[in-house]
Amino acid sequence: MRTPQLRRLFTLLTTAALALSACGGPAYVRGSDNPDLDKAVMSTGLDKVDLQQLFKDNIKSLLSSAAMTRWKDAAKDGKEQTVAIFQVKNDTSEHIDDQLNALLSDFETELVNSGSVTVISHERQMQLVEELKYQQSAVFDQDKAAQLGRQLGAQYFVTGKMASSDQKTDGERRVQYMLYMQVIEVETGAIRWQNKAELTKGLIK
């Protein structure tokens, strides 16, 4: 097909698409074409932006914490500490387990790139859980988590919990989400860092 014919065909297709859009047909957009697309609040449930913000707030707190300072000092003395990242327990009604695991990988990346600790692969940790035939809840039990940390050769482990609080009044709804995270020293069971990141979403009529 010749170039002029291709141009005419492209013009016809573009005109048809615009006509369909004008008639109220569905219009699909890419996030790259509309940077605000991911920011649109679709419901009171947790979405990608919400989870990213909660994790971002926690990693920011950890990177500026006394625990991180301790790890940096140990690394300077040639005693780099080993950290394992456990699952975040989902205590909400949201089906977000896969998203939480994906964001734990981002958390893992931030720690690795800090250059201050040796981070045990989250995937390796889950493999060991399988090998030891632990139930999923075991990684949230402090004694069993410490045992698992020792099996992994970790001096510290990072763990957390996602919780929510739902309030309804006069046709309005407000849901508060909290992501608690902490660093626990395997040998002593002492909490060396803890933080709560939170956000609120609402439906107002």
Backbone bond lengths (Angstrom), bond angles and torsions (degrees), N, CA, C in turn:
res aa  C-N    CA-C-N  psi(-1)  N-CA   C-N-CA  omega(-1)  CA-C   N-CA-C  phi
1 M - - - 1.473 - - 1.522 108.98 -
2 R 1.322 117.21 136.62 1.450 120.24 -177.08 1.525 111.28 -74.52
3 T 1.357 113.39 160.08 1.457 119.19 -177.29 1.525 112.73 -58.73
4 P 1.361 120.94 -46.44 1.469 120.67 178.57 1.527 111.90 -57.48
5 Q 1.337 116.63 -37.74 1.456 119.82 179.37 1.533 111.06 -67.81
6 L 1.339 115.63 -38.67 1.462 119.80 176.98 1.518 111.00 -62.12
7 R 1.324 115.72 -40.73 1.459 119.80 179.69 1.525 110.99 -63.95
8 R 1.352 115.94 -42.47 1.459 119.62 179.84 1.533 110.72 -63.76
9 L 1.368 115.24 -40.07 1.460 119.82 179.14 1.530 111.24 -64.37
10 F 1.323 116.22 -42.03 1.461 121.12 179.04 1.527 110.63 -62.50
11 T 1.360 115.25 -41.48 1.469 120.17 179.06 1.518 111.17 -62.83
12 L 1.339 116.57 -42.73 1.461 121.22 179.30 1.527 111.49 -62.83
13 L 1.349 115.41 -44.13 1.460 119.72 -179.79 1.523 111.72 -64.69
14 T 1.335 116.12 -40.44 1.462 120.72 178.92 1.521 110.93 -64.16
15 T 1.341 115.20 -43.22 1.469 119.99 179.14 1.522 111.12 -62.66
16 A 1.340 115.83 -40.65 1.459 120.29 179.50 1.524 111.12 -64.84
17 A 1.316 116.03 -40.56 1.472 120.00 179.65 1.520 110.91 -64.21
18 L 1.344 116.42 -41.61 1.456 120.57 178.78 1.520 111.16 -65.12
19 A 1.326 115.44 -37.73 1.462 120.10 179.76 1.525 110.99 -64.88
20 L 1.336 115.82 -42.17 1.461 119.92 178.30 1.521 111.22 -63.00
21 S 1.332 115.05 -40.44 1.463 119.60 179.50 1.521 110.65 -64.46
22 A 1.339 115.89 -41.18 1.460 120.78 179.99 1.523 111.16 -65.58
23 C 1.337 116.97 -28.29 1.464 120.91 -179.60 1.527 112.48 -80.83
24 G 1.313 116.24 3.37 1.465 119.09 177.65 1.508 114.09 91.30
25 G 1.332 118.53 13.09 1.454 121.36 177.73 1.518 110.58 -70.95
26 P 1.338 118.31 166.87 1.466 120.82 -178.70 1.513 111.48 -66.65
27 A 1.314 115.77 143.24 1.464 121.20 177.26 1.518 107.80 -123.23
28 Y 1.308 117.26 123.01 1.455 122.20 -179.32 1.527 109.46 -102.81
29 V 1.319 115.53 140.59 1.459 119.65 -179.47 1.523 109.72 -132.23
30 R 1.328 115.37 156.29 1.463 121.75 175.86 1.524 108.76 -95.27
31 G 1.342 114.66 150.88 1.453 118.78 175.56 1.515 111.42 -62.33
32 S 1.337 117.19 -32.10 1.460 120.14 -179.85 1.524 111.46 -69.76
33 D 1.361 116.71 -26.80 1.467 120.66 178.30 1.522 111.06 -83.37
34 N 1.323 115.78 -26.50 1.462 120.58 -179.54 1.528 108.72 -133.19
35 P 1.346 117.48 91.19 1.470 121.04 -176.27 1.520 114.04 -57.74
36 D 1.345 117.23 -22.15 1.462 119.98 -179.02 1.526 112.95 -85.00
37 L 1.336 116.80 -1.74 1.462 120.13 -175.92 1.528 111.62 -58.42
38 D 1.352 116.76 -45.92 1.461 120.31 -178.88 1.525 112.36 -70.76
39 K 1.335 116.27 -15.54 1.456 119.03 -178.06 1.526 112.62 -85.95
40 A 1.319 116.29 -14.65 1.459 119.48 -178.10 1.526 110.08 -65.12
41 V 1.324 116.58 131.34 1.464 121.31 179.67 1.520 108.70 -87.17
42 M 1.329 116.32 113.19 1.456 121.34 -176.30 1.525 112.63 -91.74
43 S 1.333 117.18 -23.08 1.461 121.08 -178.34 1.515 108.76 -164.75
44 T 1.338 115.96 -177.87 1.462 119.80 175.14 1.528 111.29 -85.80
45 G 1.334 117.16 1.27 1.462 121.08 177.58 1.513 111.64 -78.51
46 L 1.318 116.03 167.31 1.462 121.43 178.55 1.517 110.03 -76.16
47 D 1.326 117.16 132.44 1.448 120.93 175.51 1.526 109.64 -120.34
48 K 1.309 115.82 -176.58 1.466 122.12 -175.90 1.525 112.30 -56.07
49 V 1.325 116.56 -46.85 1.465 120.65 -177.76 1.528 111.00 -64.44
50 D 1.336 116.62 -40.88 1.461 120.71 178.95 1.532 111.06 -59.06
51 L 1.326 115.71 -50.17 1.461 120.48 -176.88 1.522 111.53 -64.81
52 Q 1.333 115.82 -41.12 1.461 119.11 178.37 1.521 110.70 -60.82
53 Q 1.332 116.88 -40.68 1.462 120.36 -179.22 1.523 111.34 -66.67
54 L 1.328 117.16 -42.62 1.465 120.73 179.51 1.522 111.38 -62.26
55 F 1.334 116.57 -43.28 1.465 119.63 178.80 1.526 110.80 -68.90
56 K 1.333 116.06 -38.91 1.469 120.61 179.86 1.524 110.34 -60.89
57 D 1.342 116.94 -42.83 1.465 120.52 179.31 1.523 111.14 -62.92
58 N 1.332 116.86 -38.25 1.468 120.08 -179.40 1.522 112.21 -72.50
59 I 1.319 117.35 -43.29 1.467 118.70 -179.64 1.525 110.60 -66.48
60 K 1.336 117.03 -34.35 1.472 120.79 176.96 1.517 109.75 -62.32
61 S 1.343 116.13 -42.60 1.454 120.55 178.60 1.529 111.37 -64.21
62 L 1.333 116.90 -43.92 1.465 120.13 -179.01 1.527 111.63 -64.21
63 L 1.325 116.48 -43.26 1.471 119.68 -176.72 1.525 112.64 -65.57
64 S 1.334 117.08 -21.28 1.469 120.22 179.78 1.532 112.00 -106.66
65 S 1.343 116.17 12.14 1.465 120.61 -174.42 1.528 113.15 -87.46
66 A 1.338 114.70 168.51 1.468 121.03 175.54 1.528 110.51 -64.76
67 A 1.342 116.73 -31.90 1.468 120.42 178.39 1.522 110.28 -61.87
68 M 1.324 116.73 -43.76 1.458 119.77 179.32 1.529 111.07 -66.45
69 T 1.323 117.05 -37.27 1.469 120.56 176.62 1.520 110.33 -61.48
70 R 1.332 116.14 -41.50 1.462 121.83 178.58 1.530 110.31 -62.81
71 W 1.333 116.06 -42.21 1.463 120.29 179.36 1.529 111.28 -65.66
72 K 1.314 116.37 -40.20 1.469 120.36 179.50 1.525 110.45 -63.85
73 D 1.334 116.28 -42.39 1.466 120.04 179.91 1.527 110.84 -64.52
74 A 1.337 116.27 -40.43 1.465 120.40 178.95 1.521 110.09 -64.22
75 A 1.320 117.27 -40.00 1.470 121.38 180.00 1.528 110.67 -64.01
76 K 1.336 116.46 -38.37 1.470 120.58 178.54 1.526 111.22 -64.37
77 D 1.329 115.91 -30.32 1.471 120.78 179.43 1.523 112.25 -88.06
78 G 1.344 115.96 7.91 1.462 120.00 179.58 1.518 113.30 77.31
79 K 1.327 117.38 19.51 1.468 121.63 -179.11 1.530 109.97 -121.04
80 E 1.305 115.48 54.98 1.461 120.32 -177.37 1.524 111.29 -58.78
81 Q 1.321 115.73 129.95 1.455 121.89 -177.11 1.536 111.03 -83.35
82 T 1.332 115.12 154.47 1.466 121.08 179.99 1.523 109.14 -109.34
83 V 1.329 115.38 131.25 1.461 121.87 -175.32 1.527 110.13 -122.89
84 A 1.328 116.44 135.76 1.468 122.05 174.43 1.519 107.98 -111.64
85 I 1.318 116.61 141.16 1.461 121.71 179.16 1.521 109.12 -109.32
86 F 1.325 115.80 115.86 1.458 120.80 -179.60 1.524 110.83 -93.07
87 Q 1.315 115.11 169.76 1.459 120.43 179.48 1.521 111.93 -62.23
88 V 1.331 114.78 153.49 1.460 120.90 171.41 1.524 107.44 -93.56
89 K 1.313 116.18 124.72 1.464 120.29 -179.53 1.529 110.04 -73.41
90 N 1.303 116.31 132.85 1.460 121.71 -179.65 1.533 109.53 -98.70
91 D 1.331 116.21 101.53 1.459 121.45 178.99 1.528 111.71 -99.01
92 T 1.329 117.31 20.28 1.459 121.13 177.58 1.526 108.78 -106.59
93 S 1.331 116.19 174.84 1.467 120.88 176.56 1.525 111.68 -89.00
94 E 1.342 116.22 2.85 1.464 121.40 -178.44 1.534 110.09 -79.62
95 H 1.325 116.18 141.92 1.466 121.05 177.16 1.527 108.65 -90.55
96 I 1.326 115.53 80.13 1.468 120.75 -171.13 1.524 112.88 -125.31
97 D 1.331 117.81 13.47 1.468 119.82 -175.74 1.528 112.79 -57.13
98 D 1.327 117.09 -43.58 1.465 120.34 179.99 1.522 110.82 -64.06
99 Q 1.329 116.56 -40.20 1.462 120.04 179.43 1.523 111.31 -67.37
100 L 1.330 116.54 -37.78 1.465 119.89 177.83 1.524 110.63 -63.20
101 N 1.325 117.11 -42.50 1.461 120.69 178.51 1.517 111.62 -63.55
102 A 1.340 116.28 -39.12 1.463 120.48 179.12 1.532 110.14 -64.06
103 L 1.321 116.75 -41.53 1.459 120.03 -179.20 1.525 111.84 -73.25
104 L 1.333 117.81 -25.67 1.467 119.72 173.45 1.523 110.43 -63.08
105 S 1.327 116.03 -31.80 1.464 119.87 176.27 1.531 110.20 -65.20
106 D 1.341 116.87 -36.49 1.469 120.47 175.55 1.531 110.01 -66.15
107 F 1.326 115.92 -40.22 1.467 121.37 177.82 1.530 109.12 -60.99
108 E 1.320 114.40 -44.76 1.463 121.40 178.02 1.525 110.87 -58.48
109 T 1.335 116.05 -44.14 1.471 121.47 -179.48 1.522 111.21 -61.48
110 E 1.334 116.94 -41.92 1.465 120.72 -179.93 1.529 110.56 -61.50
111 L 1.331 116.63 -42.42 1.464 119.89 179.61 1.523 111.58 -67.21
112 V 1.332 116.06 -41.98 1.467 119.82 178.59 1.523 110.05 -60.52
113 N 1.325 116.03 -45.71 1.467 120.67 -177.03 1.523 113.34 -71.90
114 S 1.337 116.65 -13.60 1.467 118.97 176.20 1.530 110.40 -67.87
115 G 1.343 116.17 -24.63 1.461 120.65 178.90 1.514 113.92 71.92
116 S 1.329 117.16 10.93 1.466 120.25 -174.92 1.517 114.22 -105.83
117 V 1.340 117.19 -15.05 1.464 120.63 -177.86 1.530 110.19 -140.06
118 T 1.326 114.24 159.62 1.457 120.65 169.65 1.518 107.01 -94.08
119 V 1.319 117.00 124.62 1.466 121.04 -176.35 1.518 110.00 -107.45
120 I 1.332 115.62 125.40 1.460 120.46 177.10 1.516 108.74 -78.30
121 S 1.302 116.72 131.62 1.455 122.05 -178.49 1.527 111.76 -51.34
122 H 1.326 115.90 131.45 1.466 120.88 177.16 1.527 110.18 -59.56
123 E 1.322 116.36 -37.36 1.468 120.30 178.89 1.523 110.57 -65.38
124 R 1.332 117.09 -41.03 1.468 121.13 178.77 1.528 110.19 -62.74
125 Q 1.334 115.55 -39.76 1.457 120.00 179.02 1.528 110.84 -61.28
126 M 1.342 116.96 -42.65 1.455 120.86 -179.57 1.532 111.22 -68.07
127 Q 1.328 116.30 -33.46 1.465 120.38 177.08 1.529 109.81 -63.44
128 L 1.334 115.96 -40.90 1.457 119.95 -179.60 1.528 110.65 -67.14
129 V 1.320 116.46 -37.61 1.462 120.10 176.23 1.529 109.51 -57.72
130 E 1.328 115.28 -42.50 1.468 120.24 178.23 1.521 110.55 -63.37
131 E 1.351 114.92 -46.54 1.459 119.67 -176.92 1.531 111.65 -62.14
132 L 1.325 116.41 -37.05 1.460 120.59 -178.96 1.526 111.94 -84.62
133 K 1.337 115.30 -3.37 1.461 122.22 178.01 1.533 111.80 58.08
134 Y 1.333 114.49 36.53 1.457 118.80 174.08 1.521 109.14 -74.83
135 Q 1.308 115.94 146.73 1.449 119.20 169.65 1.525 107.13 -74.92
136 Q 1.333 115.67 158.88 1.459 119.16 -177.33 1.522 111.67 -56.14
137 S 1.336 116.39 -36.45 1.463 119.94 -176.86 1.529 112.16 -65.56
138 A 1.322 117.42 -16.27 1.465 120.19 -176.56 1.517 112.23 -61.68
139 V 1.337 116.49 -34.09 1.467 117.87 -177.43 1.517 111.66 -72.94
140 F 1.332 117.57 -7.54 1.459 120.24 177.68 1.524 111.84 -103.83
141 D 1.336 117.14 -6.03 1.446 122.21 175.45 1.531 107.11 -88.18
142 Q 1.333 116.78 121.56 1.461 119.58 -171.03 1.525 113.16 -59.11
143 D 1.346 117.65 -41.82 1.460 119.70 -179.17 1.523 111.34 -65.94
144 K 1.336 116.34 -45.12 1.458 119.75 -179.91 1.532 111.13 -69.66
145 A 1.346 115.27 -34.57 1.459 118.84 178.29 1.527 110.06 -65.17
146 A 1.336 116.31 -38.56 1.464 119.93 177.79 1.530 110.34 -64.30
147 Q 1.337 115.82 -40.89 1.467 120.05 177.58 1.529 109.97 -61.50
148 L 1.326 115.33 -43.14 1.460 119.84 179.07 1.519 110.79 -64.79
149 G 1.349 116.45 -38.79 1.463 120.34 177.66 1.514 111.67 -60.50
150 R 1.331 116.03 -41.14 1.474 119.51 178.66 1.525 110.86 -66.14
151 Q 1.332 116.05 -39.25 1.472 120.09 177.58 1.524 110.72 -60.07
152 L 1.327 115.61 -33.96 1.468 120.32 -179.27 1.525 112.41 -83.21
153 G 1.345 116.26 -11.27 1.459 119.36 -177.35 1.511 112.41 80.07
154 A 1.339 117.11 25.35 1.461 121.64 -177.44 1.521 111.41 -96.42
155 Q 1.338 116.14 141.70 1.460 120.53 173.35 1.541 111.24 -86.44
156 Y 1.337 114.94 -24.61 1.460 120.22 -179.01 1.525 108.97 -139.41
157 F 1.326 115.56 155.82 1.458 118.01 169.92 1.530 109.71 -136.81
158 V 1.320 114.62 147.55 1.465 122.62 178.16 1.524 107.56 -102.76
159 T 1.308 116.74 132.26 1.457 120.44 177.75 1.519 108.82 -142.14
160 G 1.327 116.75 173.36 1.457 118.41 -177.98 1.510 112.89 -170.29
161 K 1.331 114.33 176.97 1.460 121.05 -178.46 1.524 109.22 -149.59
162 M 1.336 116.10 136.28 1.463 121.96 174.81 1.525 108.12 -102.61
163 A 1.325 116.84 124.53 1.463 121.50 -179.49 1.522 109.63 -128.66
164 S 1.329 115.71 165.71 1.465 119.62 179.66 1.517 110.63 -147.03
165 S 1.319 114.85 158.02 1.460 122.37 176.95 1.518 107.67 -136.17
166 D 1.340 116.42 123.18 1.465 122.07 -173.44 1.524 110.25 -112.03
167 Q 1.337 115.96 127.09 1.461 120.51 179.38 1.524 109.59 -126.66
168 K 1.345 116.30 135.06 1.463 121.75 178.38 1.524 109.49 -128.96
169 T 1.351 116.35 128.99 1.459 121.22 177.66 1.521 110.06 -148.34
170 D 1.318 116.65 128.75 1.468 122.43 174.86 1.528 113.56 49.33
171 G 1.308 115.80 47.15 1.462 119.67 177.06 1.510 114.77 79.15
172 E 1.323 117.61 -1.45 1.461 121.61 177.75 1.528 109.47 -104.57
173 R 1.313 114.95 152.06 1.465 119.58 -179.29 1.524 109.61 -134.47
174 R 1.311 115.14 136.63 1.456 120.72 176.95 1.527 108.36 -132.56
175 V 1.330 115.81 127.93 1.465 120.83 179.37 1.523 108.60 -120.88
176 Q 1.306 115.25 124.83 1.461 120.80 177.68 1.521 108.57 -104.70
177 Y 1.322 116.32 130.18 1.461 122.13 178.91 1.530 109.28 -113.10
178 M 1.328 115.54 136.74 1.461 121.75 179.87 1.527 109.84 -128.02
179 L 1.323 115.97 128.53 1.464 120.86 173.84 1.520 107.79 -111.28
180 Y 1.350 115.18 107.25 1.459 121.24 177.65 1.530 108.30 -92.80
181 M 1.330 116.93 133.46 1.462 120.19 174.99 1.522 109.24 -136.98
182 Q 1.337 115.84 150.54 1.453 120.11 -179.17 1.519 111.10 -151.05
183 V 1.314 114.44 157.96 1.465 122.75 173.10 1.523 107.46 -111.58
184 I 1.327 116.87 125.92 1.462 121.66 -179.13 1.522 109.55 -117.36
185 E 1.310 115.92 133.31 1.453 121.48 177.17 1.528 108.61 -78.65
186 V 1.323 116.97 124.51 1.464 121.66 -174.06 1.523 112.07 -62.31
187 E 1.330 117.16 -45.62 1.468 121.02 -173.16 1.525 112.51 -65.56
188 T 1.347 117.02 -40.21 1.463 120.32 -172.92 1.534 113.69 -107.11
189 G 1.330 117.32 -18.14 1.463 120.77 -175.50 1.516 112.56 78.80
190 A 1.340 116.79 4.62 1.464 121.14 -177.89 1.528 110.69 -73.33
191 I 1.321 115.88 140.21 1.466 120.93 175.15 1.523 107.49 -83.69
192 R 1.327 116.19 117.37 1.457 121.28 -176.51 1.526 113.59 -97.41
193 W 1.316 115.79 -15.39 1.477 120.97 174.81 1.513 107.91 -159.35
194 Q 1.329 115.51 143.04 1.450 120.43 177.35 1.528 108.70 -151.59
195 N 1.317 115.54 141.13 1.461 119.06 -179.46 1.524 110.05 -151.11
196 K 1.327 115.11 150.76 1.457 121.03 174.43 1.520 109.10 -123.58
197 A 1.328 116.02 121.00 1.457 121.50 173.08 1.511 107.52 -105.06
198 E 1.309 117.79 139.62 1.462 119.33 -177.17 1.518 111.68 -143.66
199 L 1.331 113.93 156.00 1.460 121.18 174.00 1.526 108.36 -150.62
200 T 1.318 115.52 158.25 1.453 121.69 -178.20 1.522 109.83 -124.62
201 K 1.322 116.15 136.31 1.463 122.03 175.13 1.530 108.37 -124.10
202 G 1.329 115.93 144.71 1.447 117.84 -175.87 1.516 113.33 -141.72
203 L 1.300 114.33 159.65 1.479 122.70 175.31 1.521 106.65 -122.78
204 I 1.329 115.81 116.08 1.460 121.70 -177.02 1.525 108.46 -118.16
205 K 1.312 116.88 124.68 1.462 120.86 179.27 1.515 111.22 -87.74
